[in-house]
Every structure is written in C-alpha cells, then in structure tokens.
Amino acid sequence: MRYSIVVVFVCCIPFLAVAQQIKDTTKNNVEKAVEEFLKDPDLKNIALTFHAVEVSTRKAVASYNAEMSIVPASCMKLITTATALEILGGGYKFKTVIQYSGTLDTVKRVLNGDIFILGGGDPTLGSKYFAKDDPSAFLIDWARAIKAAGIDSITGNIIADAEIYGWEMVPSTWAWGDLGNGYGAAPCGVSIYDNTCVLKFNTGSKAGDTARIECVMPYVPDLEFSSDVYAGNTTDDNAYIFGAPYSYQRVVKGVLPKGKEAFEVKGTIPDPSYLAAFELMHALLAEGIAVGGRPNTVREMKMKGAFTSPVRTDIYTHYSPAVASIVNLTNTFSVNLFAEHLINQIGLIKYGNGTVGSGAAAMLEFWAKKGIDTKGLYITDGSGLSRFDAVSASHFVQILLWMTQSKSFSTFEKSLPVAGRSGTLSGFCKGTRAEGKVAAKSGTMTRVKAYSGYVTSKAGKRIAFSVVVNNFNCSTKQMEKKLEKIMVALVDYV
C-alpha cells in the first residue's frame, strides 16, 4: 500500500510538469507580448488595461485588467466622436446667425440699433484646420451680407451672443496649468480662430538670455502678458501660459530654444465671443459700413444689468462644415477644442443644455441603451484633457465593436490616424510590420499613454483593441517604443 502511494506520487510529478508546459504553449503571441511588456523594470508602478477582440467572431485575443478604469488622455475623443456621429449625424452642421435689432431706415440705409452674432457653437469659424488662405474671410462674407440687407451705417453696437453654451467655457476638472495654453482652448458659443492666439518670441543667442514677446496674433484688445521666459539649451517649447477665461492678464513662464526669431507659443483667447464682435466691427468698417457703437457681448451686458433682450431679425446664416469633417480632424490631429464643442452640442441636442455635464450624461445614456456596460466609465470632458476621466480597455473595445455595425463606420474609421502614415500616429510603428496596419486614436499626457482602434492582422483579421498605461517610469517616447511591440504582435496574430 505504501509503495502504491509512492508510485502514484512520483507519476504525478511529470504529469504536472507536462500540464504546466501545455498551459504555457497555449498562450498566443499577443498574450506573450503583454507578459514581456509587464516584465519591463520601467513599468513596475504602472496601471495597465488591455483588451483585444476579433471583430468578426467576437473572440477575445488577449486581455489584461480589461475592466480597470484609468486615465485615457486623448483616447477619450474616440468615444466623443463616435457618439457625435451617432447622435448628431455626419451631415449635421452648426449654424451662426447674423441678426439686427432696432429699426432699419431703408431710405438712408441706417440701422438704428445693434448687430448681433447669435452663436450656435460652431468651432470652425476662422479655424486653421479649415481656412485655406485667409482665416478671417468669413467675416467679409458677414459684412457683405449686412450691406446687402440695406445697411450702410449702424448707430449701435456689435454684440456677440454666446449664451448657447453658458458662461463656464472650461470644464471644471481641467488643470490650472492647462487653461492658458493653446491645447487648453475651451468651447464657446461664438468661437473664433480655434480660440487660440500665437505669441512670437525672440529668444536671444545664449542660454539664460531673456526671451522677448515681439507680437501676438491675432490682436486681442486689452490682452497683456507678463513674461518670465528665458532662452535655453533645448529644442522644445517649454513655455507655459497661465490665465483663466475672461481674464486679460496672463503670465508666461519657462524656457525656449536659444537663437530663435519669431518662435511660436500658442495661448488661449480670454473671451472668443468678444473677439468675434471686435473682428466683425473691423470687417464692417473695411466694407465702408459706419459703426457708431463698440464691440460687446450679451454676457458682459448682463453682468452690468444692461441687456434688455430686444426683438431681432435674421440677416444671414453661416453653416459650418459637416460633423463628419469635424470628426475627421478631431481624431486625426487630436483637436481638443473640436471635441469639447461636440460634447456640448450633444448635450444641447439631447437635453437642451449645451454644457459638458449634459453632454457626458447624454453619452452615457446613449451607450447604455446600446447594451454597453457603462459602469466605471467616467466622462468629465470630451477631449480627455481632464485627469478625472476614467475608461477601461473593455469600454473602448465595446464601442469599437459596436461602431463596426454603424452606418457611420466608414466615416469613423477613416478619421483614425494610421500608424506610420498620418496624423498623430505618423511616427508610431514606423518601419515595423505594424506600419499601415493600425488605425487608432492615441492619448498622451504626463505619465499616460494610450491607443485604441483597429488592427488588420497579416492573416486578414480585423481586431478591435485598446491599451492604456498610467504611471510609467520612462519617457513618453520610450513608452511608445515599448507599445509598438504589442502592435506588432497584434499584426502577427494568427
């Protein structure tokens, strides 16, 4: 009896070894790539969520912490743009209406009243992404439409009405250090020039020289900068602008490359609606239309108790490019401002309230009704600039899979940059087997790197995937190189 027990025990040892060996060999190349990724000493403190699924069969390719919700950075735009295509539709257009109040003397061609710009949330007015030559050309169209309405003289003001999105502009969870910089441009009912201005610095020939602001374009009335920027031995823009919406005093701090003339640093416009009124007034003057008053906004008038909500008459309606075009640029170049306009407009269409809170609620409601588990999906803005956003790889993949059945899928897929070829992925996977095989939205922040989209494997399979990494102990460039190995593994997946 004792011997038989020993014999059984001895026989179990090779059996367990073989079983363990079989278990190891059943892992596919993607799972092995993730295992190797996790062994990297730079990643010992990371939070990682990863999920990949075959589109046609819905078979899981590989997963790691698929349900973990962490900061997605600009991958949030993937959810915002997908929702915009579904709720607003690819053909939807924002509209801005030019109106007048008061009485029009058709004989003398004098408007005894005000001109209004009724904002509809259009993010493309004067945008560098859409303007071919002169970004202010649309203002000439508006001025000429006013002249064609029989107006050669205006006794009153040029007033921008941006009330459609309220006064908040900036989502409450954005960081102070982001608000004054170009990428922190926030949505406004009347936006103009991407709500961005450009500061041009002369940096000096030596490290330590004071960098001087030579000009600001476009000219923004009353905007002042206090500069504490120096030249240094760097090749990057390491200058940051601090300032809040509606505040015309800004501080710039940091270091710029030495020996540069007209080095550009992008900042935000304090009140885009006021600048739009200011610019239209000058366009009117250029067309020979006299203006007796000054630029103003409904917000400013309400704050002073001077707004009486007069009856207005429409003169001209300006339509934006279609949402399909806006989505394409939002994802290709990761335009924060466009994403924020989209989420606000979603809230406006669904709930009659053009705020980020309404837009986020509408997005969650929409996807929940589509059968997607929205628990743990935390949306606090449309662009992913907020560190309060939290999304799991499973959330991204569920939405990616659902979109493959949507009538908007072609528009959505074409909006995603292609690895090694276009947009924000032009340098990613360059020269690897994954070049041209990955179409995805990227996300980048300090200690955050993410990719979500589709891979076409060499076997012809389409794979929906998402990988989000937080808190790595290496540079962003180094992290990109590490993640390229997972992309190559997805392409090689059989």
C-alpha positions in Angstrom: 0.0 0.0 0.0 2.8 2.4 0.9 4.6 1.6 -2.4 1.5 2.2 -4.5 1.1 5.7 -2.9 4.7 6.4 -3.7 4.3 5.3 -7.3 1.2 7.5 -7.8 3.0 10.5 -6.2 6.1 10.0 -8.5 3.9 9.7 -11.6 2.1 12.9 -10.8 5.2 15.0 -11.0 5.9 14.6 -14.7 2.1 14.9 -15.4 2.0 18.3 -13.6 5.1 19.4 -15.5 3.6 18.4 -18.8 0.3 20.2 -17.9 2.2 23.3 -17.0 4.1 23.1 -20.2 0.9 22.7 -22.2 -0.6 25.7 -20.5 2.4 27.9 -21.4 2.4 26.8 -25.0 -1.3 27.6 -25.4 -0.7 31.3 -25.0 -0.8 33.2 -28.2 1.8 35.7 -29.3 -0.2 38.7 -28.2 -0.5 37.3 -24.6 3.2 36.6 -24.6 3.9 40.1 -25.8 1.9 41.6 -22.9 3.7 39.3 -20.5 7.1 40.5 -21.7 5.8 44.1 -21.6 5.0 43.7 -17.9 8.4 42.5 -17.1 10.0 45.8 -18.1 11.5 47.4 -14.9 10.3 50.9 -16.1 6.7 49.6 -15.7 6.8 48.2 -12.1 4.4 51.0 -10.9 2.0 51.1 -13.9 -1.7 50.7 -14.1 -2.5 48.8 -17.3 -5.7 48.0 -19.0 -5.6 46.0 -22.2 -8.2 44.2 -24.3 -8.2 42.9 -27.9 -11.1 41.1 -29.7 -11.6 39.7 -33.2 -14.3 41.8 -34.9 -15.9 39.1 -37.0 -16.0 36.3 -34.3 -16.0 38.5 -31.1 -13.4 36.1 -29.9 -11.0 37.5 -27.3 -7.4 37.7 -28.5 -5.9 38.8 -25.2 -6.8 40.7 -22.1 -5.2 42.2 -19.0 -7.1 44.1 -16.4 -9.7 44.8 -19.2 -12.2 46.2 -16.7 -9.8 48.6 -14.9 -10.8 52.2 -15.4 -7.9 54.6 -15.6 -7.0 58.0 -17.2 -7.3 57.6 -21.0 -6.0 61.1 -22.1 -7.0 61.9 -25.7 -8.4 58.4 -26.4 -11.5 59.9 -24.8 -12.0 61.6 -28.2 -12.8 58.2 -29.7 -15.9 58.0 -27.5 -16.9 61.6 -28.1 -16.6 61.4 -31.9 -18.3 58.1 -32.1 -21.2 59.4 -30.1 -21.3 62.6 -32.2 -21.6 60.7 -35.4 -24.5 58.6 -33.9 -26.4 61.4 -32.1 -25.7 64.5 -34.3 -25.1 62.6 -37.5 -22.2 63.0 -40.0 -24.2 65.6 -42.0 -25.1 67.8 -39.1 -23.9 71.4 -39.4 -23.5 74.1 -36.7 -25.0 77.5 -37.6 -24.2 81.1 -36.7 -26.9 83.7 -37.4 -26.2 87.4 -38.0 -29.2 89.5 -36.8 -30.1 93.1 -36.1 -32.3 94.8 -33.5 -34.0 98.2 -33.7 -35.3 99.8 -36.8 -33.9 100.0 -40.3 -34.2 103.1 -42.3 -34.3 101.7 -45.8 -34.0 105.1 -47.5 -31.0 106.3 -45.6 -29.7 102.7 -45.1 -29.2 103.4 -41.4 -29.7 100.8 -38.8 -30.9 102.5 -35.6 -30.0 99.5 -33.4 -27.4 96.8 -32.9 -25.9 93.9 -34.9 -25.9 90.5 -33.2 -23.8 87.4 -33.7 -26.0 84.6 -32.5 -23.6 81.7 -31.8 -24.6 78.1 -32.5 -21.4 76.5 -31.1 -19.5 76.4 -34.4 -15.9 75.5 -33.6 -14.7 76.1 -37.2 -15.0 79.9 -37.6 -11.6 81.1 -38.8 -10.1 77.7 -37.9 -6.6 76.9 -39.3 -7.9 73.4 -39.9 -10.5 74.6 -42.4 -9.4 78.1 -43.7 -7.5 77.7 -46.9 -5.9 81.1 -47.1 -7.3 84.0 -45.0 -8.9 82.7 -41.8 -10.9 85.9 -41.5 -12.6 85.6 -44.9 -15.9 84.5 -43.3 -16.1 87.9 -41.6 -16.0 89.7 -45.0 -19.0 87.4 -46.1 -20.8 88.5 -43.0 -20.1 92.2 -43.6 -21.2 92.0 -47.2 -24.4 90.2 -46.2 -25.1 93.1 -43.7 -24.5 95.6 -46.5 -26.7 93.6 -48.9 -29.5 93.9 -46.3 -29.6 97.6 -46.9 -27.3 98.7 -44.1 -24.5 101.3 -44.6 -24.5 102.7 -41.1 -25.1 101.3 -37.6 -25.9 103.5 -34.7 -25.5 100.8 -32.1 -23.1 98.1 -31.1 -21.8 94.8 -32.5 -22.9 92.2 -29.9 -21.9 88.5 -29.7 -24.4 86.2 -28.1 -22.6 83.1 -26.9 -25.3 82.0 -24.4 -25.9 78.7 -26.1 -23.1 77.1 -24.1 -23.4 79.3 -21.0 -20.5 81.2 -19.4 -18.4 78.4 -18.0 -16.3 77.6 -21.1 -13.7 75.5 -19.3 -14.7 72.1 -17.9 -14.4 72.3 -14.1 -11.9 69.4 -13.9 -9.2 70.9 -16.2 -5.9 71.7 -14.5 -4.9 75.3 -13.9 -1.6 74.8 -15.8 -3.5 73.9 -19.0 -6.0 76.7 -19.2 -3.8 79.4 -20.8 -2.1 77.2 -23.3 -3.3 76.6 -26.9 -4.2 73.0 -26.3 -6.4 74.2 -23.4 -8.7 76.3 -25.7 -12.2 75.9 -24.4 -15.6 75.8 -26.2 -17.6 79.0 -26.5 -21.0 79.6 -28.2 -19.1 82.0 -30.5 -15.7 80.6 -31.1 -13.1 82.1 -33.5 -9.6 81.3 -34.7 -9.6 78.0 -32.8 -9.9 80.2 -29.7 -6.1 80.5 -29.9 -3.6 83.3 -30.2 0.1 83.0 -31.1 2.9 84.7 -29.2 6.1 85.2 -31.2 9.3 85.2 -29.1 12.8 86.3 -29.9 14.9 84.2 -27.6 18.4 85.6 -27.7 21.7 83.9 -28.7 22.8 82.5 -25.3 21.3 80.2 -22.7 19.9 82.4 -20.0 19.0 85.3 -22.3 15.6 86.9 -21.7 13.1 85.8 -24.4 11.0 88.7 -25.6 7.5 88.7 -26.9 7.6 90.5 -30.2 4.0 90.3 -31.2 0.7 88.5 -30.5 -1.5 87.3 -33.4 -4.4 87.9 -33.8 -4.5 91.2 -31.9 -6.7 90.8 -28.8 -7.8 94.1 -27.3 -6.5 94.6 -23.7 -4.7 91.3 -23.5 -1.5 91.7 -21.5 1.3 89.2 -20.9 3.9 89.2 -18.1 6.8 87.2 -19.4 9.3 85.2 -17.3 10.7 83.2 -20.2 14.4 82.5 -20.9 16.5 81.0 -23.7 18.0 77.6 -23.0 19.8 74.6 -24.5 16.6 72.9 -25.5 14.8 72.2 -28.8 11.3 72.1 -27.4 8.6 74.6 -26.4 8.9 74.5 -22.6 7.0 77.8 -22.0 3.6 77.7 -20.3 0.9 80.4 -20.1 -1.2 80.9 -17.0 -4.6 82.6 -17.2 -8.3 82.0 -16.9 -11.3 82.5 -19.2 -12.3 86.2 -19.3 -9.0 87.2 -17.7 -6.9 89.6 -19.8 -3.8 89.4 -17.6 -1.6 86.4 -18.4 1.8 85.1 -17.1 4.2 83.2 -19.3 7.0 81.1 -17.7 9.5 78.6 -18.9 12.4 78.0 -21.4 12.5 78.2 -25.2 15.3 77.2 -27.6 18.1 79.8 -27.8 18.8 81.7 -31.1 15.3 81.8 -32.4 13.4 84.6 -34.0 9.6 84.5 -34.1 9.4 81.3 -32.1 5.7 80.5 -31.7 4.0 79.7 -28.4 0.2 79.1 -28.5 -2.1 80.6 -25.9 -5.9 80.8 -25.4 -8.1 83.8 -26.2 -9.8 85.0 -22.9 -13.3 85.7 -24.5 -13.6 84.4 -28.1 -17.1 85.9 -28.4 -15.8 89.4 -27.7 -13.0 89.0 -30.2 -15.5 87.9 -32.8 -17.6 91.0 -32.2 -14.4 93.1 -32.4 -13.3 91.4 -35.6 -16.7 91.8 -37.3 -16.8 95.5 -36.4 -13.5 96.0 -38.3 -14.7 93.9 -41.2 -17.7 96.2 -41.4 -15.5 99.3 -41.3 -13.4 97.8 -44.1 -16.5 97.4 -46.2 -17.4 101.1 -45.7 -20.1 100.5 -43.1 -20.0 103.0 -40.3 -20.4 101.8 -36.7 -21.4 104.2 -34.0 -21.0 101.8 -31.1 -18.5 99.3 -30.0 -18.0 95.5 -29.7 -19.8 93.9 -26.8 -21.2 90.5 -25.6 -24.5 89.5 -24.1 -22.6 88.2 -21.1 -20.9 91.5 -20.4 -24.2 93.4 -20.8 -26.0 91.0 -18.5 -23.3 91.4 -15.8 -23.8 95.1 -16.0 -27.6 94.8 -16.0 -27.7 96.5 -19.4 -29.3 93.7 -21.5 -33.0 94.0 -22.4 -33.3 91.1 -24.9 -34.6 93.0 -27.9 -36.5 91.5 -30.8 -34.1 90.5 -33.5 -34.3 90.0 -37.3 -32.2 87.5 -39.1 -29.9 88.8 -41.9 -27.6 85.9 -42.7 -27.0 82.3 -41.6 -23.5 80.8 -41.7 -23.2 77.0 -41.7 -20.2 75.0 -40.5 -18.6 72.1 -42.4 -20.4 68.8 -41.7 -19.7 67.0 -38.4 -18.1 64.2 -40.4 -15.3 66.6 -41.4 -15.0 67.9 -37.9 -14.8 64.4 -36.5 -12.1 63.5 -39.1 -9.9 66.4 -38.0 -10.7 65.9 -34.3 -9.2 62.4 -34.4 -6.5 62.8 -37.0 -4.9 65.8 -35.2 -6.4 65.3 -31.7 -8.1 68.8 -31.6 -9.3 69.3 -28.0 -11.5 72.3 -28.9 -13.4 70.4 -31.5 -14.1 67.5 -29.1 -15.3 69.9 -26.4 -17.7 71.6 -28.9 -19.0 68.1 -29.9 -19.8 67.0 -26.3 -21.5 70.4 -25.6 -23.6 70.1 -28.8 -24.6 66.5 -27.9 -25.9 67.8 -24.5 -27.7 70.6 -26.3 -29.4 68.3 -28.8 -30.4 65.7 -26.3 -31.2 67.8 -23.2 -31.5 71.4 -24.4 -28.5 72.2 -22.3 -25.1 72.9 -24.0 -22.8 72.1 -21.1 -20.2 69.4 -20.7 -22.2 67.8 -17.9 -25.3 67.4 -20.1 -23.1 66.1 -22.9 -21.5 63.5 -20.7 -24.9 62.3 -19.3 -26.2 62.0 -22.9 -23.2 60.0 -24.0 -23.5 57.6 -21.1 -27.3 57.2 -21.7 -26.7 56.5 -25.4 -24.2 53.8 -24.9 -26.1 52.1 -22.1 -29.1 51.9 -24.4 -26.9 50.2 -26.9 -26.1 47.4 -24.4 -22.7 48.6 -23.4 -21.8 48.3 -19.7 -21.1 51.9 -18.7 -20.2 51.1 -15.0 -16.8 52.6 -14.4 -17.0 54.8 -17.5 -16.4 58.3 -16.1 -16.7 61.2 -18.6 -15.9 64.7 -17.4 -14.9 66.3 -20.7 -14.9 65.5 -24.4 -11.2 65.7 -25.2 -9.5 63.7 -22.5 -7.6 66.7 -21.1 -9.2 66.1 -17.7 -7.5 63.7 -15.3 -10.9 63.0 -13.8 -11.8 60.9 -16.9 -11.5 57.1 -16.4 -12.2 54.5 -19.0 -11.3 50.8 -19.3 -10.0 48.9 -22.3 -13.2 47.0 -22.3 -15.3 50.2 -22.6 -13.2 51.2 -25.6 -13.4 47.8 -27.3 -17.2 47.5 -26.8 -17.7 50.9 -28.5 -15.2 50.0 -31.3 -17.1 46.7 -31.9 -20.5 48.5 -31.9 -19.3 51.1 -34.4 -18.4 48.4 -36.9 -22.1 47.8 -37.4 -23.0 51.5 -37.6 -23.8 53.3 -40.8 -21.2 55.9 -39.8 -18.5 53.3 -39.5 -16.6 54.3 -42.7 -16.5 57.9 -41.5 -15.4 56.9 -38.1 -12.7 54.5 -39.2 -11.3 57.0 -41.7 -11.0 59.6 -39.0 -8.5 57.4 -37.1 -4.8 58.1 -37.8 -2.8 55.3 -39.4 0.4 54.1 -37.8 3.5 55.4 -39.6 1.3 57.2 -42.1 -0.9 60.0 -40.8 -1.9 62.4 -38.1 -0.7 61.8 -34.5 0.4 58.3 -35.5 2.7 59.3 -38.3 5.8 58.4 -36.3 4.3 55.4 -34.4 5.4 51.9 -35.6 7.3 53.5 -38.5 9.4 50.8 -40.2 7.8 47.9 -38.3 5.4 45.3 -39.5 2.6 47.3 -37.9 3.1 50.3 -40.2 -0.1 50.9 -42.1 -1.9 48.1 -40.2 -3.0 50.1 -37.2 -5.8 52.7 -37.3 -6.2 54.2 -33.8 -6.7 57.2 -31.6 -3.7 57.9 -29.4 -3.7 59.5 -26.0 -0.7 61.3 -24.4 -0.3 63.1 -21.0 2.4 63.2 -18.4 2.7 59.5 -17.3 -0.2 58.5 -19.6 0.0 56.7 -23.0 -2.9 55.0 -24.7 -4.0 53.7 -28.1 -7.5 52.4 -29.1 -8.7 51.4 -32.5 -8.4 48.6 -35.1 -5.6 46.4 -36.3 -5.6 44.4 -39.5 -3.5 41.3 -38.9 -1.4 39.6 -41.6 -3.9 36.8 -41.6 -6.6 39.4 -42.7 -8.4 39.5 -39.4 -9.7 42.8 -38.1 -9.0 43.2 -34.3 -10.5 45.9 -32.1 -8.1 46.8 -29.3 -7.3 49.2 -26.5 -4.3 49.6 -24.4 -4.0 52.3 -21.7 -1.0 52.8 -19.5 -0.7 55.1 -16.5 2.3 55.9 -14.2 5.3 54.5 -16.2 8.8 55.4 -15.2 10.3 56.3 -18.6 9.8 59.0 -21.2 6.8 59.1 -23.5 8.9 58.2 -26.5 10.3 55.2 -24.7 6.8 54.1 -23.8 5.8 54.4 -27.4 8.6 52.0 -28.4 7.5 49.5 -25.8 3.9 49.6 -27.0 5.0 49.2 -30.6 5.9 45.6 -29.8 2.3 44.9 -28.7 1.1 46.4 -32.0 3.4 44.2 -34.0 2.2 41.1 -32.0 -1.4 42.1 -32.9 -0.5 42.3 -36.6 1.3 38.9 -36.4 -1.7 37.3 -34.5 -3.0 34.1 -36.0 
